């Protein structure tokens, strides 16, 4: 039978009614007194983790994650504006105008992607933006002048559809 504080006064430490926890605590106190020091050595430095369980340390963020999110949002909003503009052009004008607008919109998205990739490469080694993306509007105009089904003006308007998407991202901030 164990004595509990609610059942009355506890018998002495040598009584057989001590709980196992109290007897264990008593042993710890006696051993500490005999040894003159703590039984458990406090750990000041945690043990080194094994290479398998070591967490992977990421590089500092330095804003690249935010830039990548902005880049994805801008490309997505450009796609949405383009997808909305092409059927409107097909309804208001003719199919060749809508086709030219869609080719221009695809060229605009390619230009935007190349520009974003070039900006993402700027760092200690490279201080300027590449010029490869400037070929996209040139190729668009040359292609429209060579292919009789494409019109230059709707293609250029489609190419510039990334601008309203850019303005949309500036005013609608998530």
Secondary structure, DSSP 8 states (H G I E B T S, - for coil): ----GGGS----TTSTT--HHHHHHHHHHHHHHHHTS-SS---SS-----TTT--------TTHHHHHHHHHHHHHHHHHHHHHHHHHHHHHS-HHHHHHHHHHHHHHHHHHHHHHHHHHT-SSS--S--SGGGHHHHHHHHHHHH-TT--HHHHHHHHTHHHHHHHHHHHS--
